[in-house]
Amino acid sequence: MIVIGVPVDKDFTIDVRTAAYCSAEASHPDVRWGYASSRDAGVGRSTFAYHALKDPTVTHLYFMDYDVVPPKGTLQKLLGYDLPIVAGIYPMQTNQQVWSFKCGSEWYPRHRKILTDRLCEVNCLAGSTLLVKREVLEKLPNPPFKIKYKEVTDEGRCYDEGEDEYFSRIAREAGYKLMVDPTIICKHYNYGEI
């Protein structure tokens, strides 16, 4: 059983296109989807994982964001890799326009050409279009997604790691490779079109 988990805000907002994508995927007999309401995506993802893993038939968790929609066939393509952790990519905005993965310590800039058209290992990946095998989440400390805070800097930054950066770090420390397929380019609706 594959469970699609979507963290949503306290007002339960989800883009109708994301809901339609999840519903279409859940029409397959071994797929279902749901959401977890929270103030931040990390708490939502961790809460969803906690509840989904109570079902012993769950083999994978497929994390989505409420405003991201992958291309048709993405879940089947990611499953076909048979990897512990694998994701597609989507545009994001930090202090610049970036892709949803890091090579080194920085998010990959959108203005740079992606160097490959095949599966590749990265240092960090963002939390949407993220397929994770059950065994990974059972091995990692709980919660698997959380923000690590610190004192506020002069630049106004008050955290060391976002929830997806934290997950990526502890997964790598546990011996897992973080893989992305850069040919799976998702739409990120609150960010804007590619």
Secondary structure by P-SEA (a helix, b strand, c coil): cbbbbbbbcccccccaaaaaaaaaaaccccccccccccccaaaaaaaaaaaaaccccccbbbbbccccccccaaaaaaaaacccccbbbbbbbccccccccccccccccccccccccccccccccccccbbbcaaaaaacccccbbbbbcccccccccccccaaaaaaaaaaaabbbbbbcccccccccccccc
